[in-house]
Amino acid sequence: MNKLFFLLLVIAVLTACNTSQQTPNNGGTGSVELLPPVETLAPNSPQYKPAFPGQTRVSGVKTQTALNVQVLSDQLKKPWAVVSLPDGRLLITEKGGSFRIATSEGTVSEPITGAPQVDDSGQGGLLDVVPDPD
């Protein structure tokens, strides 16, 4: 029994460590074409070695999935995160500490007041927002 368990464990580990390149999952919409790696610069830290060749050089991907980009407003200052509200409007955070509500037509509210002061220097700021799961 112990030999069978050990054999199954070895097979599971080898399967998990398989480093062959796999086609990315595109959710079943359209075909996927792999392109040259996205990152082409030298690694940030030469002291950390990749676990396997190509680990830090993910391929670019070209899909046939339609994409529609629409600018809603140019009134925002460093917008960062967006979450849909139950009524279809959008709650948007700005890095400097403001919240705003926008409609899909592009109407943007004045900044919502009452939030604590935010230090947005460097990498700081009001970054993300998460909807209440209820």
Z-matrix of the N, CA and C atoms (Angstrom, degrees):
N
C 1 1.444
C 2 1.526 1 110.37
N 3 1.343 2 118.20 1 -42.59
C 4 1.465 3 121.31 2 179.43
C 5 1.521 4 111.56 3 -63.93
N 6 1.362 5 117.88 4 -36.27
C 7 1.464 6 121.05 5 179.14
C 8 1.528 7 110.23 6 -66.48
N 9 1.314 8 117.85 7 -39.72
C 10 1.458 9 121.64 8 178.87
C 11 1.537 10 110.21 9 -65.36
N 12 1.317 11 116.39 10 -44.25
C 13 1.461 12 120.40 11 177.98
C 14 1.521 13 110.49 12 -60.55
N 15 1.333 14 117.67 13 -45.45
C 16 1.460 15 122.41 14 179.77
C 17 1.529 16 110.55 15 -61.53
N 18 1.322 17 117.98 16 -42.73
C 19 1.457 18 122.42 17 179.45
C 20 1.537 19 110.46 18 -62.71
N 21 1.329 20 117.36 19 -44.11
C 22 1.456 21 120.74 20 178.22
C 23 1.533 22 111.41 21 -64.54
N 24 1.318 23 116.49 22 -37.81
C 25 1.452 24 121.21 23 178.04
C 26 1.527 25 110.51 24 -63.93
N 27 1.318 26 117.44 25 -44.38
C 28 1.471 27 121.71 26 179.17
C 29 1.529 28 109.98 27 -62.22
N 30 1.323 29 117.83 28 -43.83
C 31 1.467 30 121.19 29 179.06
C 32 1.520 31 110.29 30 -62.51
N 33 1.324 32 117.57 31 -42.47
C 34 1.464 33 121.32 32 179.87
C 35 1.531 34 110.89 33 -63.14
N 36 1.318 35 117.71 34 -43.37
C 37 1.467 36 121.58 35 -179.81
C 38 1.517 37 110.60 36 -65.81
N 39 1.334 38 117.66 37 -44.39
C 40 1.460 39 120.23 38 179.45
C 41 1.520 40 111.75 39 -64.39
N 42 1.309 41 116.84 40 -37.70
C 43 1.463 42 120.29 41 177.86
C 44 1.523 43 110.64 42 -65.97
N 45 1.320 44 117.26 43 -41.59
C 46 1.461 45 121.48 44 -179.82
C 47 1.526 46 111.81 45 -67.59
N 48 1.317 47 117.30 46 -28.51
C 49 1.458 48 121.70 47 -177.85
C 50 1.525 49 112.60 48 -91.24
N 51 1.301 50 118.19 49 6.57
C 52 1.451 51 120.99 50 -179.80
C 53 1.517 52 109.00 51 -61.04
N 54 1.334 53 117.38 52 122.94
C 55 1.458 54 121.21 53 -175.93
C 56 1.518 55 112.69 54 -105.28
N 57 1.313 56 118.43 55 12.97
C 58 1.452 57 119.13 56 178.37
C 59 1.523 58 109.37 57 -67.49
N 60 1.350 59 115.74 58 144.92
C 61 1.462 60 120.33 59 -178.33
C 62 1.512 61 109.83 60 -70.54
N 63 1.313 62 116.11 61 131.43
C 64 1.452 63 121.15 62 179.73
C 65 1.517 64 109.34 63 -113.23
N 66 1.307 65 116.47 64 152.82
C 67 1.454 66 121.54 65 176.99
C 68 1.515 67 109.01 66 -70.84
N 69 1.351 68 117.78 67 131.49
C 70 1.463 69 119.47 68 -179.79
C 71 1.517 70 111.44 69 -63.73
N 72 1.315 71 115.52 70 151.26
C 73 1.459 72 121.27 71 177.57
C 74 1.518 73 108.04 72 -83.02
N 75 1.314 74 117.14 73 119.14
C 76 1.454 75 119.91 74 179.66
C 77 1.516 76 111.45 75 -106.89
N 78 1.310 77 117.18 76 21.36
C 79 1.450 78 120.99 77 176.63
C 80 1.511 79 113.94 78 71.93
N 81 1.336 80 117.41 79 13.97
C 82 1.447 81 120.76 80 177.46
C 83 1.521 82 113.79 81 78.39
N 84 1.335 83 117.51 82 14.17
C 85 1.457 84 119.45 83 -179.75
C 86 1.517 85 110.13 84 -113.31
N 87 1.311 86 117.37 85 106.64
C 88 1.456 87 121.12 86 176.54
C 89 1.512 88 112.80 87 80.04
N 90 1.323 89 115.11 88 172.65
C 91 1.454 90 120.33 89 179.41
C 92 1.519 91 109.92 90 -91.82
N 93 1.322 92 115.98 91 162.82
C 94 1.456 93 121.97 92 -178.22
C 95 1.520 94 108.57 93 -123.73
N 96 1.323 95 115.61 94 132.97
C 97 1.454 96 121.64 95 176.46
C 98 1.520 97 107.75 96 -117.45
N 99 1.342 98 117.12 97 123.39
C 100 1.460 99 120.21 98 178.93
C 101 1.519 100 109.28 99 -80.47
N 102 1.310 101 116.45 100 136.15
C 103 1.454 102 123.66 101 -178.64
C 104 1.523 103 109.66 102 -114.24
N 105 1.331 104 117.84 103 177.28
C 106 1.472 105 119.50 104 175.93
C 107 1.525 106 110.65 105 -58.15
N 108 1.330 107 117.77 106 162.39
C 109 1.467 108 120.60 107 -178.37
C 110 1.520 109 112.66 108 -54.91
N 111 1.337 110 115.26 109 146.76
C 112 1.458 111 121.40 110 178.54
C 113 1.527 112 109.58 111 -69.39
N 114 1.317 113 117.36 112 -46.93
C 115 1.462 114 122.82 113 -178.50
C 116 1.519 115 109.65 114 -90.71
N 117 1.320 116 116.72 115 125.48
C 118 1.465 117 120.18 116 -179.51
C 119 1.521 118 112.25 117 -121.28
N 120 1.327 119 117.73 118 -9.13
C 121 1.460 120 120.64 119 179.99
C 122 1.528 121 110.69 120 -76.40
N 123 1.318 122 115.29 121 165.61
C 124 1.467 123 120.25 122 176.47
C 125 1.525 124 109.14 123 -65.05
N 126 1.339 125 118.56 124 151.23
C 127 1.471 126 120.89 125 177.93
C 128 1.526 127 111.31 126 -56.35
N 129 1.335 128 116.36 127 148.28
C 130 1.467 129 121.71 128 179.35
C 131 1.519 130 111.62 129 -64.00
N 132 1.313 131 116.70 130 -34.32
C 133 1.456 132 121.11 131 -176.05
C 134 1.519 133 109.62 132 -133.59
N 135 1.312 134 116.84 133 108.74
C 136 1.471 135 118.93 134 -179.84
C 137 1.527 136 113.51 135 -69.37
N 138 1.329 137 118.36 136 -11.33
C 139 1.465 138 120.20 137 -178.34
C 140 1.526 139 112.61 138 -76.86
N 141 1.337 140 117.55 139 -18.08
C 142 1.459 141 120.25 140 179.11
C 143 1.512 142 108.90 141 -101.88
N 144 1.299 143 116.64 142 119.35
C 145 1.460 144 121.77 143 -178.78
C 146 1.529 145 109.20 144 -94.74
N 147 1.358 146 116.87 145 139.79
C 148 1.467 147 119.51 146 176.23
C 149 1.527 148 110.91 147 -59.74
N 150 1.318 149 116.70 148 148.93
C 151 1.463 150 121.81 149 178.85
C 152 1.524 151 110.77 150 -69.52
N 153 1.328 152 117.13 151 -27.46
C 154 1.460 153 121.88 152 177.85
C 155 1.526 154 107.51 153 -153.10
N 156 1.326 155 118.63 154 156.63
C 157 1.466 156 121.03 155 -179.33
C 158 1.530 157 111.39 156 -57.61
N 159 1.322 158 116.19 157 133.43
C 160 1.459 159 120.67 158 178.34
C 161 1.513 160 114.77 159 85.40
N 162 1.330 161 118.63 160 0.33
C 163 1.461 162 120.87 161 -176.31
C 164 1.523 163 111.83 162 -57.12
N 165 1.318 164 117.54 163 -41.45
C 166 1.461 165 120.41 164 -176.51
C 167 1.525 166 112.13 165 -97.46
N 168 1.298 167 117.50 166 12.76
C 169 1.461 168 121.59 167 -177.87
C 170 1.523 169 110.22 168 -126.22
N 171 1.310 170 116.42 169 67.51
C 172 1.456 171 121.48 170 -178.85
C 173 1.526 172 109.21 171 -65.91
N 174 1.310 173 116.08 172 144.49
C 175 1.460 174 120.98 173 -179.58
C 176 1.523 175 110.67 174 -72.12
N 177 1.320 176 115.14 175 147.82
C 178 1.451 177 120.29 176 169.56
C 179 1.522 178 107.70 177 -69.66
N 180 1.303 179 117.64 178 160.02
C 181 1.463 180 121.80 179 -178.18
C 182 1.522 181 109.25 180 -133.91
N 183 1.318 182 116.36 181 133.51
C 184 1.452 183 121.72 182 173.57
C 185 1.515 184 107.02 183 -117.14
N 186 1.327 185 116.87 184 124.22
C 187 1.455 186 120.49 185 -178.49
C 188 1.526 187 110.17 186 -115.87
N 189 1.296 188 115.41 187 169.44
C 190 1.458 189 121.87 188 175.19
C 191 1.532 190 110.75 189 -99.66
N 192 1.325 191 116.44 190 9.75
C 193 1.456 192 121.63 191 -178.50
C 194 1.520 193 109.92 192 -71.45
N 195 1.306 194 116.72 193 130.05
C 196 1.464 195 121.11 194 -179.85
C 197 1.526 196 110.26 195 -67.98
N 198 1.324 197 116.22 196 143.91
C 199 1.456 198 121.95 197 179.55
C 200 1.520 199 108.10 198 -134.58
N 201 1.322 200 116.40 199 130.20
C 202 1.445 201 121.36 200 178.68
C 203 1.523 202 108.23 201 -121.01
N 204 1.324 203 117.45 202 112.47
C 205 1.456 204 122.65 203 179.76
C 206 1.523 205 108.13 204 -103.58
N 207 1.328 206 115.16 205 129.74
C 208 1.461 207 120.03 206 -178.69
C 209 1.522 208 108.69 207 -137.00
N 210 1.320 209 117.32 208 125.05
C 211 1.456 210 121.98 209 176.14
C 212 1.523 211 107.71 210 -79.65
N 213 1.330 212 117.10 211 121.65
C 214 1.463 213 121.09 212 -179.75
C 215 1.521 214 111.74 213 -85.14
N 216 1.325 215 116.69 214 -36.46
C 217 1.457 216 119.63 215 -175.19
C 218 1.518 217 110.42 216 -162.30
N 219 1.334 218 115.87 217 151.29
C 220 1.458 219 120.64 218 172.45
C 221 1.536 220 109.91 219 -111.81
N 222 1.331 221 116.70 220 16.81
C 223 1.468 222 122.47 221 -177.78
C 224 1.527 223 113.29 222 -88.69
N 225 1.316 224 118.59 223 -6.97
C 226 1.463 225 121.20 224 -174.97
C 227 1.520 226 110.96 225 -86.85
N 228 1.344 227 115.50 226 147.67
C 229 1.464 228 122.02 227 178.26
C 230 1.520 229 108.83 228 -109.74
N 231 1.307 230 116.63 229 106.94
C 232 1.467 231 123.42 230 -179.14
C 233 1.535 232 111.82 231 53.57
N 234 1.334 233 117.63 232 58.05
C 235 1.469 234 119.27 233 177.46
C 236 1.513 235 109.89 234 -62.05
N 237 1.335 236 115.63 235 145.02
C 238 1.458 237 118.44 236 -175.24
C 239 1.518 238 112.46 237 -126.55
N 240 1.299 239 117.39 238 -59.30
C 241 1.461 240 120.21 239 -174.78
C 242 1.522 241 109.98 240 -122.03
N 243 1.317 242 115.08 241 150.49
C 244 1.465 243 121.71 242 179.90
C 245 1.520 244 108.18 243 -134.42
N 246 1.330 245 116.41 244 136.78
C 247 1.455 246 120.92 245 174.24
C 248 1.530 247 107.31 246 -137.04
N 249 1.320 248 115.69 247 140.10
C 250 1.466 249 121.01 248 178.48
C 251 1.517 250 109.84 249 -77.38
N 252 1.317 251 115.57 250 136.07
C 253 1.460 252 121.65 251 174.71
C 254 1.526 253 108.84 252 -92.62
N 255 1.326 254 118.22 253 159.23
C 256 1.473 255 121.07 254 -177.10
C 257 1.530 256 114.35 255 -55.47
N 258 1.325 257 117.54 256 -28.61
C 259 1.465 258 119.90 257 -178.36
C 260 1.535 259 113.38 258 -89.37
N 261 1.338 260 117.30 259 5.80
C 262 1.460 261 120.81 260 177.42
C 263 1.521 262 114.21 261 96.42
N 264 1.334 263 117.44 262 -12.45
C 265 1.459 264 119.40 263 176.25
C 266 1.520 265 109.04 264 -74.92
N 267 1.335 266 116.78 265 170.90
C 268 1.462 267 122.53 266 -177.64
C 269 1.522 268 110.00 267 -118.23
N 270 1.322 269 117.04 268 132.59
C 271 1.461 270 121.93 269 171.63
C 272 1.519 271 106.21 270 -95.94
N 273 1.330 272 116.32 271 123.02
C 274 1.458 273 121.97 272 -175.57
C 275 1.516 274 109.27 273 -119.46
N 276 1.330 275 116.76 274 133.70
C 277 1.468 276 120.21 275 172.88
C 278 1.519 277 108.24 276 -97.63
N 279 1.339 278 114.82 277 146.98
C 280 1.458 279 121.82 278 172.50
C 281 1.521 280 106.53 279 -114.03
N 282 1.318 281 116.52 280 141.37
C 283 1.456 282 121.97 281 -173.31
C 284 1.527 283 112.70 282 -53.19
N 285 1.327 284 117.54 283 -34.18
C 286 1.460 285 121.41 284 -178.29
C 287 1.511 286 115.04 285 -71.21
N 288 1.330 287 118.61 286 -8.09
C 289 1.459 288 120.61 287 175.62
C 290 1.510 289 114.93 288 118.21
N 291 1.316 290 117.79 289 5.30
C 292 1.462 291 120.03 290 -179.03
C 293 1.521 292 111.62 291 -94.31
N 294 1.315 293 114.05 292 151.29
C 295 1.464 294 122.27 293 168.60
C 296 1.519 295 105.70 294 -113.17
N 297 1.315 296 116.47 295 143.04
C 298 1.463 297 120.61 296 173.58
C 299 1.515 298 108.69 297 -139.17
N 300 1.318 299 115.18 298 155.52
C 301 1.463 300 120.44 299 175.85
C 302 1.522 301 107.19 300 -113.60
N 303 1.321 302 115.84 301 132.50
C 304 1.463 303 121.46 302 -179.46
C 305 1.519 304 109.73 303 -126.27
N 306 1.328 305 114.66 304 152.14
C 307 1.458 306 120.50 305 174.53
C 308 1.525 307 108.66 306 -100.83
N 309 1.311 308 116.66 307 165.55
C 310 1.464 309 120.43 308 178.81
C 311 1.526 310 111.14 309 -68.84
N 312 1.337 311 117.85 310 -13.79
C 313 1.464 312 121.58 311 176.70
C 314 1.522 313 111.62 312 -85.64
N 315 1.339 314 118.36 313 -8.93
C 316 1.464 315 121.53 314 177.53
C 317 1.508 316 115.41 315 103.19
N 318 1.313 317 119.35 316 3.43
C 319 1.462 318 121.41 317 175.91
C 320 1.528 319 108.12 318 -74.54
N 321 1.351 320 115.91 319 128.53
C 322 1.469 321 120.87 320 -177.92
C 323 1.520 322 108.60 321 -120.20
N 324 1.329 323 116.04 322 132.58
C 325 1.462 324 120.70 323 -179.95
C 326 1.526 325 110.63 324 -73.04
N 327 1.314 326 115.11 325 166.31
C 328 1.456 327 120.65 326 168.52
C 329 1.527 328 107.01 327 -66.60
N 330 1.345 329 118.69 328 159.69
C 331 1.466 330 118.99 329 178.09
C 332 1.520 331 111.72 330 -56.33
N 333 1.317 332 116.52 331 138.98
C 334 1.464 333 122.48 332 177.35
C 335 1.523 334 107.29 333 -78.08
N 336 1.300 335 117.47 334 128.48
C 337 1.462 336 121.85 335 -176.44
C 338 1.525 337 110.89 336 -91.83
N 339 1.329 338 115.74 337 165.31
C 340 1.454 339 121.51 338 174.61
C 341 1.515 340 114.75 339 103.68
N 342 1.324 341 117.70 340 -6.69
C 343 1.471 342 119.45 341 178.59
C 344 1.528 343 109.66 342 -77.04
N 345 1.323 344 118.36 343 149.68
C 346 1.468 345 120.57 344 176.77
C 347 1.528 346 111.00 345 -60.68
N 348 1.333 347 116.83 346 157.18
C 349 1.458 348 122.80 347 177.07
C 350 1.537 349 109.03 348 -61.45
N 351 1.321 350 116.61 349 139.29
C 352 1.466 351 122.00 350 -177.96
C 353 1.520 352 109.02 351 -119.51
N 354 1.338 353 117.06 352 134.03
C 355 1.465 354 121.99 353 173.53
C 356 1.523 355 106.86 354 -91.76
N 357 1.326 356 117.06 355 106.80
C 358 1.461 357 119.99 356 -176.91
C 359 1.522 358 113.14 357 -102.19
N 360 1.330 359 117.03 358 19.53
C 361 1.463 360 119.24 359 177.38
C 362 1.523 361 110.01 360 -73.69
N 363 1.319 362 115.94 361 149.76
C 364 1.465 363 120.64 362 179.67
C 365 1.515 364 111.74 363 59.08
N 366 1.321 365 115.93 364 -125.79
C 367 1.456 366 120.30 365 -179.54
C 368 1.527 367 112.61 366 -94.39
N 369 1.332 368 116.68 367 9.40
C 370 1.455 369 120.14 368 179.68
C 371 1.513 370 111.76 369 -83.67
N 372 1.306 371 116.04 370 172.94
C 373 1.450 372 120.96 371 176.85
C 374 1.508 373 111.76 372 136.43
N 375 1.321 374 114.35 373 174.15
C 376 1.454 375 120.70 374 175.35
C 377 1.517 376 106.12 375 -81.95
N 378 1.310 377 117.53 376 105.81
C 379 1.449 378 119.55 377 -168.97
C 380 1.515 379 113.82 378 -102.35
N 381 1.290 380 120.08 379 -59.68
C 382 1.450 381 120.33 380 -170.84
C 383 1.512 382 111.55 381 -117.78
N 384 1.316 383 115.27 382 162.79
C 385 1.449 384 122.64 383 176.74
C 386 1.522 385 106.90 384 -141.62
N 387 1.326 386 115.72 385 141.07
C 388 1.463 387 121.10 386 -177.63
C 389 1.521 388 108.38 387 -127.15
N 390 1.327 389 117.15 388 132.85
C 391 1.467 390 118.96 389 179.51
C 392 1.518 391 111.73 390 -70.90
N 393 1.319 392 115.45 391 152.19
C 394 1.458 393 121.41 392 174.00
C 395 1.522 394 107.64 393 -68.82
N 396 1.330 395 119.01 394 128.54
C 397 1.468 396 120.07 395 -176.74
C 398 1.525 397 113.77 396 -66.69
N 399 1.317 398 118.15 397 -13.38
C 400 1.484 399 119.80 398 -178.99
C 401 1.471 400 110.42 399 -88.34
